Amino acid sequence: MIIGLIGKANVGKSTFFNAATELAVPAANYPFTTIEPNVGVAYARVKCVCREFGVQDNPVHSMCIDGNRFIPIKLVDVAGLVPGAHAGKGLGNKFLDDARQADALIHVVDASGTTDSNGRSVPAGAGDPMFDITFVEEEFDLWLAALIGRDWGKNTREAEGLGQKLEQMLAKRLSGLAIGEPVIAAAIHASGLAMKKPVSWTEEDILAFCKILRAKAKPFVIAANKADLPSAEVNIEKMKSAGLEVVPCASEAEALLRKASKKGVLHYLPGDSSFDVKPNVALNIQQQKALDIVRTLMQKYGSTGVQEAINIACFKLLRMVAVYPVEDEFKLADKKGNVLPDVRLLPEGSTAKDLAGTVHADLAKGFLYAIDARTKQRIGADHKLKSGDVIKIVSATSRG
């Protein structure tokens, strides 16, 4: 699973990326600091099942801290957009091209209004984050429309001549964006264009379809960054009033907490609603002041927003479930004795056989049945999994 960070230049995407992945990439107060996309590992956070089962787990492919499982995902920081990027303005549509493989997008917005549409610094409140949200989504839509609309008449006539459905033709054209036929078919229906012959679609029809397709295939959550600045509050309320999926966010605060936690100054886990200074740690006046500001922000919004934005992308937008595959349903272990060694994120509605395929193709090929470790009952290939399931796969084919 890939989550992309997208937005205009100079809104704090690189700071968000650093905070989420703890990798050091350039972050500065000027546009186009990010030229090539940065790729790192962030984590989705779920409550681990270890405490429910009363076991001490030993994760191999994820982390469990204080009963919280952190599941690795790929996070891509795509360089900033400016109005007209789809037509080559700024650094052009390369930005959008970098985001094509993302399953969901976190749209980082400067909620404080301290940057203009080109990412240049302006007085607090002078920038308009609502415009920024609109133009970034429009740039994505226009880029998608240009990709789909190229040689539209020729392609739709050829598809019609071959007896090919429109969604089949478009799925082939959009294969590089990881958009499949079911999503395309749903977007065609939702656009009201299902009864109109594709060859007669206008440019307006194509753009209207692309808006719906983008919303379905590349869903957004808004990370209202710089929420700790006074000018951000009114803009965050505007975003919420517009019905947007918004998370107030302070990337710099999250980065500060993670660094302090690593140094042993604080007890803090990403996504926590508070933090504690460890006993016998003496803070200077500057450190205390900085932490007081962060504490006030967390009391107001519930967290710094970085982990929340990632979790919303995983579990609300993409509707993932977290499932634990094991080889011993009694000890909840793999063949090496590691307890609850792994957790997989699968789309809601995934089956036991789908889980087998994520572990190894051979397990799915020879799938016989699975065992639910809670009930110790056998379940079939089509059994739909739910979050927190612990499952043993029994297969006629061993892993290679």
C-alpha positions as CSV (number, residue, x, y, z in Angstrom):
1,M,0.0,0.0,0.0
2,I,1.3,3.4,-0.9
3,I,0.2,6.8,0.5
4,G,1.2,9.9,-1.3
5,L,1.8,13.4,0.2
6,I,0.6,16.0,-2.3
7,G,0.0,19.7,-2.1
8,K,1.4,23.0,-3.3
9,A,4.9,24.1,-2.7
10,N,6.2,25.1,0.8
11,V,3.3,23.9,2.9
12,G,5.3,21.5,5.1
13,K,5.0,18.2,3.2
14,S,8.7,17.4,3.8
15,T,8.3,18.2,7.5
16,F,5.3,15.9,7.6
17,F,7.3,13.2,5.8
18,N,10.2,13.6,8.2
19,A,8.0,13.4,11.2
20,A,6.2,10.3,9.9
21,T,9.3,8.4,8.7
22,E,12.0,10.0,10.9
23,L,14.2,10.3,7.8
24,A,16.1,13.4,7.2
25,V,15.2,15.1,3.9
26,P,15.7,18.8,3.1
27,A,13.0,21.1,4.6
28,A,13.3,24.8,4.1
29,N,11.1,27.9,3.8
30,Y,11.2,28.3,0.1
31,P,9.4,26.6,-2.9
32,F,10.7,23.5,-4.6
33,T,12.9,22.2,-1.8
34,T,11.7,18.8,-2.9
35,I,12.5,18.0,-6.6
36,E,12.6,14.2,-6.7
37,P,10.0,12.3,-4.7
38,N,11.1,11.0,-1.3
39,V,10.1,7.5,-0.4
40,G,10.1,6.2,3.1
41,V,8.3,3.9,5.6
42,A,5.6,5.3,7.8
43,Y,3.3,3.3,10.1
44,A,-0.4,2.7,10.5
45,R,-1.3,2.3,14.2
46,V,-3.8,-0.3,15.5
47,K,-4.5,-1.8,18.8
48,C,-2.6,-5.1,19.0
49,V,-4.3,-8.3,19.9
50,C,-1.4,-9.4,22.2
51,R,-3.1,-8.2,25.4
52,E,-6.5,-9.7,24.4
53,F,-4.7,-13.1,24.1
54,G,-2.5,-12.5,27.1
55,V,0.7,-13.2,25.2
56,Q,4.1,-11.4,24.8
57,D,4.4,-10.9,21.1
58,N,7.6,-10.9,19.1
59,P,6.9,-9.0,15.8
60,V,9.2,-9.6,12.9
61,H,7.7,-7.4,10.2
62,S,6.1,-4.6,12.4
63,M,6.4,-3.2,15.9
64,C,4.3,-3.5,19.0
65,I,4.8,-0.9,21.7
66,D,2.6,-0.8,24.8
67,G,0.0,-2.9,23.1
68,N,-0.1,-0.8,19.9
69,R,0.9,-2.4,16.6
70,F,2.7,-0.2,14.1
71,I,2.3,-1.6,10.6
72,P,4.7,-0.4,7.9
73,I,3.4,1.3,4.8
74,K,5.1,3.2,1.9
75,L,4.9,7.0,2.1
76,V,5.8,9.1,-0.9
77,D,6.5,12.8,-0.6
78,V,5.7,14.3,-4.0
79,A,7.2,17.7,-4.8
80,G,4.9,20.8,-4.6
81,L,2.3,21.9,-7.2
82,V,1.6,25.3,-8.5
83,P,-1.5,26.4,-10.5
84,G,-1.1,25.3,-14.2
85,A,1.2,22.4,-13.3
86,H,-0.9,20.1,-15.6
87,A,0.2,22.3,-18.5
88,G,3.8,22.3,-17.5
89,K,3.9,25.4,-15.2
90,G,6.4,25.3,-12.3
91,L,8.1,21.9,-12.5
92,G,5.2,20.6,-14.6
93,N,3.1,17.5,-14.3
94,K,6.0,15.4,-13.2
95,F,4.7,16.0,-9.7
96,L,1.3,14.4,-10.6
97,D,3.1,11.6,-12.4
98,D,5.1,10.8,-9.2
99,A,1.8,10.3,-7.3
100,R,0.2,8.0,-9.8
101,Q,0.9,4.8,-7.9
102,A,-0.6,6.1,-4.6
103,D,-3.6,4.3,-3.3
104,A,-4.6,7.3,-1.2
105,L,-3.4,10.8,-0.9
106,I,-2.7,13.1,2.1
107,H,-3.2,16.6,0.8
108,V,-1.0,18.8,3.0
109,V,-2.4,22.3,3.2
110,D,-1.0,25.4,4.9
111,A,-4.0,26.1,7.2
112,S,-2.3,29.2,8.6
113,G,-2.5,31.0,5.2
114,T,1.2,32.0,5.4
115,T,2.0,31.0,1.8
116,D,0.5,32.1,-1.6
117,S,-0.6,29.8,-4.4
118,N,3.0,29.6,-5.7
119,G,4.4,28.7,-2.2
120,R,5.9,32.1,-1.5
121,S,5.7,33.4,2.1
122,V,3.0,36.0,2.8
123,P,1.7,37.5,6.1
124,A,-0.2,35.1,8.3
125,G,-3.8,34.8,7.0
126,A,-3.1,36.3,3.6
127,G,-3.0,33.0,1.9
128,D,-6.3,31.1,1.2
129,P,-6.1,27.3,2.0
130,M,-9.6,26.7,0.5
131,F,-8.3,27.9,-2.9
132,D,-5.2,25.7,-2.4
133,I,-7.4,22.6,-1.8
134,T,-9.4,23.4,-4.9
135,F,-6.5,24.1,-7.3
136,V,-4.5,21.0,-6.3
137,E,-7.5,18.8,-6.8
138,E,-8.3,20.5,-10.1
139,E,-4.7,20.1,-11.3
140,F,-5.0,16.4,-10.6
141,D,-8.3,16.2,-12.4
142,L,-7.0,18.2,-15.5
143,W,-3.9,16.0,-15.6
144,L,-6.1,12.8,-15.5
145,A,-8.5,14.3,-18.2
146,A,-5.5,15.1,-20.5
147,L,-4.3,11.5,-20.1
148,I,-7.7,9.9,-20.7
149,G,-8.8,12.4,-23.4
150,R,-5.8,12.0,-25.7
151,D,-7.1,10.4,-29.0
152,W,-10.5,9.9,-27.3
153,G,-12.5,9.6,-30.5
154,K,-10.1,7.2,-32.1
155,N,-9.7,5.0,-29.0
156,T,-13.5,4.8,-28.3
157,R,-14.3,3.9,-31.9
158,E,-11.7,1.2,-31.8
159,A,-13.1,-0.2,-28.5
160,E,-16.6,-0.1,-29.9
161,G,-15.5,-2.0,-33.0
162,L,-13.9,-4.7,-30.9
163,G,-17.0,-5.0,-28.7
164,Q,-14.9,-3.8,-25.8
165,K,-16.5,-2.1,-22.8
166,L,-15.4,1.4,-22.0
167,E,-14.1,0.4,-18.6
168,Q,-11.9,-2.2,-20.2
169,M,-10.4,0.3,-22.6
170,L,-9.9,2.8,-19.8
171,A,-8.4,0.3,-17.4
172,K,-5.8,-0.5,-20.0
173,R,-5.0,3.1,-20.6
174,L,-4.8,3.8,-16.8
175,S,-2.9,0.6,-15.9
176,G,0.1,2.8,-14.8
177,L,-2.2,4.5,-12.2
178,A,-3.3,1.2,-10.6
179,I,-7.0,2.0,-11.4
180,G,-9.1,-1.2,-12.1
181,E,-12.3,-1.8,-14.1
182,P,-14.6,-1.9,-11.1
183,V,-13.7,1.6,-9.9
184,I,-13.9,2.9,-13.5
185,A,-17.3,1.3,-14.0
186,A,-18.5,2.9,-10.7
187,A,-17.3,6.3,-11.8
188,I,-19.0,6.0,-15.2
189,H,-22.3,5.2,-13.5
190,A,-21.9,8.0,-10.9
191,S,-21.1,10.6,-13.6
192,G,-24.4,9.9,-15.3
193,L,-22.7,9.1,-18.6
194,A,-23.4,5.4,-18.7
195,M,-26.2,5.9,-21.3
196,K,-24.2,8.2,-23.5
197,K,-22.1,6.7,-26.3
198,P,-18.4,7.2,-25.3
199,V,-17.5,8.5,-28.8
200,S,-19.9,11.4,-28.2
201,W,-18.4,12.4,-24.9
202,T,-17.3,16.1,-24.8
203,E,-14.3,17.5,-23.1
204,E,-16.6,18.6,-20.3
205,D,-17.9,15.1,-20.0
206,I,-14.4,13.7,-19.7
207,L,-13.5,16.2,-17.0
208,A,-16.6,15.5,-15.0
209,F,-15.9,11.8,-15.2
210,C,-12.3,12.4,-14.1
211,K,-13.3,14.4,-11.1
212,I,-15.4,11.4,-9.9
213,L,-12.8,8.9,-10.9
214,R,-10.1,10.7,-9.0
215,A,-12.3,10.9,-5.8
216,K,-12.9,7.2,-6.0
217,A,-9.5,5.9,-7.1
218,K,-7.2,8.4,-5.3
219,P,-9.2,9.5,-2.2
220,F,-7.8,12.5,-0.3
221,V,-7.6,13.4,3.4
222,I,-6.7,17.0,4.2
223,A,-3.8,17.5,6.6
224,A,-4.4,21.1,7.8
225,N,-0.8,21.8,8.6
226,K,0.6,24.6,10.8
227,A,-2.5,24.2,12.9
228,D,-0.5,25.6,15.9
229,L,-0.4,29.1,14.4
230,P,-3.2,31.4,15.5
231,S,-4.4,32.2,11.9
232,A,-5.1,28.5,11.3
233,E,-8.2,28.1,13.5
234,V,-10.7,30.0,11.3
235,N,-9.4,28.2,8.2
236,I,-9.8,24.8,9.8
237,E,-13.4,25.6,10.7
238,K,-14.0,26.7,7.0
239,M,-12.7,23.3,5.8
240,K,-14.8,21.4,8.2
241,S,-17.9,23.4,7.3
242,A,-17.3,22.6,3.6
243,G,-17.7,18.9,4.5
244,L,-14.0,18.0,3.8
245,E,-12.2,15.1,5.5
246,V,-9.8,17.3,7.6
247,V,-7.2,16.6,10.2
248,P,-5.7,19.6,12.1
249,C,-2.0,18.9,11.9
250,A,1.3,20.3,13.3
251,S,4.2,18.4,11.6
252,E,6.9,20.3,13.5
253,A,5.3,19.5,16.8
254,E,5.2,15.8,15.9
255,A,8.9,15.9,14.8
256,L,9.8,17.5,18.1
257,L,8.0,14.9,20.2
258,R,9.5,12.0,18.2
259,K,13.0,13.4,18.6
260,A,12.5,14.0,22.3
261,S,11.1,10.5,22.8
262,K,14.1,9.0,21.0
263,K,16.5,10.8,23.3
264,G,14.7,9.5,26.3
265,V,13.2,12.9,27.4
266,L,9.6,12.0,26.9
267,H,7.3,9.0,26.8
268,Y,5.3,9.5,23.6
269,L,3.9,7.2,20.9
270,P,2.9,8.5,17.5
271,G,-0.9,9.2,17.6
272,D,-1.0,9.6,21.4
273,S,-3.2,12.4,22.7
274,S,-0.6,13.5,25.3
275,F,3.0,13.0,26.4
276,D,4.8,12.7,29.7
277,V,8.2,14.1,30.5
278,K,10.2,11.2,32.0
279,P,11.2,11.4,35.7
280,N,14.5,13.1,36.6
281,V,14.7,14.9,33.2
282,A,15.5,18.6,33.6
283,L,14.2,20.9,30.9
284,N,15.5,24.3,30.2
285,I,13.2,27.3,29.8
286,Q,13.2,27.1,26.0
287,Q,12.4,23.3,26.0
288,Q,9.6,23.8,28.5
289,K,8.1,26.6,26.5
290,A,8.2,24.5,23.3
291,L,6.5,21.6,25.0
292,D,3.9,23.8,26.6
293,I,2.9,25.0,23.1
294,V,2.7,21.4,21.8
295,R,0.6,20.3,24.9
296,T,-1.9,23.1,24.3
297,L,-2.2,22.1,20.7
298,M,-2.8,18.5,21.6
299,Q,-5.4,19.4,24.2
300,K,-7.2,21.4,21.6
301,Y,-7.1,18.9,18.7
302,G,-6.5,15.6,20.4
303,S,-3.1,14.9,18.7
304,T,-0.5,16.5,16.4
305,G,-2.5,15.0,13.5
306,V,0.3,13.3,11.6
307,Q,-0.5,9.7,12.8
308,E,-4.2,10.5,12.6
309,A,-3.9,11.5,8.9
310,I,-2.1,8.3,8.1
311,N,-4.7,6.2,9.9
312,I,-7.6,7.9,8.2
313,A,-6.0,7.2,4.8
314,C,-5.5,3.5,5.7
315,F,-8.7,2.7,7.6
316,K,-11.3,5.2,6.5
317,L,-10.4,6.0,2.9
318,L,-9.0,2.7,1.9
319,R,-11.1,0.7,4.4
320,M,-8.2,-1.7,5.3
321,V,-8.4,-4.4,8.0
322,A,-5.5,-5.6,10.0
323,V,-5.1,-9.4,10.1
324,Y,-2.5,-11.6,11.9
325,P,-1.3,-14.7,10.0
326,V,0.2,-17.5,12.2
327,E,1.4,-21.0,11.7
328,D,0.4,-22.3,15.1
329,E,-3.1,-21.4,16.2
330,F,-2.5,-22.4,19.8
331,K,0.8,-20.6,20.4
332,L,-0.1,-17.9,17.9
333,A,3.4,-18.3,16.5
334,D,5.4,-18.9,13.3
335,K,7.5,-22.0,12.8
336,K,10.4,-20.2,14.5
337,G,8.4,-19.6,17.6
338,N,7.9,-15.9,17.0
339,V,4.5,-14.9,18.6
340,L,2.2,-12.8,16.5
341,P,5.1,-12.2,14.1
342,D,3.2,-10.4,11.4
343,V,0.1,-8.3,10.6
344,R,-1.2,-7.7,7.1
345,L,-3.4,-4.8,5.9
346,L,-6.0,-6.1,3.4
347,P,-9.0,-4.3,1.8
348,E,-12.3,-4.7,3.7
349,G,-14.1,-7.8,2.3
350,S,-10.9,-9.8,1.8
351,T,-11.1,-13.5,2.3
352,A,-9.0,-16.1,4.0
353,K,-7.6,-17.1,0.6
354,D,-6.7,-13.5,-0.1
355,L,-4.7,-13.5,3.1
356,A,-2.9,-16.7,2.0
357,G,-1.9,-14.9,-1.2
358,T,-0.3,-12.0,0.7
359,V,1.9,-14.5,2.6
360,H,3.0,-16.6,-0.4
361,A,1.4,-17.3,-3.8
362,D,1.9,-21.1,-3.2
363,L,-0.2,-21.0,-0.1
364,A,-3.1,-19.5,-2.0
365,K,-2.6,-22.0,-4.9
366,G,-2.9,-25.0,-2.6
367,F,-5.4,-23.5,-0.1
368,L,-7.3,-26.1,1.7
369,Y,-8.8,-24.2,4.7
370,A,-7.9,-21.8,7.4
371,I,-8.3,-21.8,11.2
372,D,-9.6,-18.9,13.3
373,A,-7.2,-18.8,16.3
374,R,-9.9,-17.4,18.5
375,T,-12.6,-20.1,18.0
376,K,-10.2,-22.8,16.7
377,Q,-12.8,-23.4,14.0
378,R,-12.1,-24.1,10.3
379,I,-13.1,-21.4,7.8
380,G,-13.3,-21.7,4.1
381,A,-11.5,-19.8,1.3
382,D,-14.4,-17.3,0.9
383,H,-14.6,-16.5,4.6
384,K,-14.5,-12.7,4.9
385,L,-11.9,-11.4,7.4
386,K,-12.4,-8.7,9.9
387,S,-9.8,-6.5,11.7
388,G,-8.0,-8.2,14.5
389,D,-8.5,-11.7,13.1
390,V,-5.7,-14.2,13.9
391,I,-5.6,-16.8,11.1
392,K,-3.7,-20.0,10.3
393,I,-3.6,-21.1,6.7
394,V,-3.6,-24.8,5.8
395,S,-2.4,-25.5,2.3
396,A,-1.5,-28.5,0.2
397,T,1.4,-26.5,-1.2
398,S,4.3,-25.4,1.0
399,R,5.9,-22.0,0.7
400,G,8.8,-21.9,-1.6
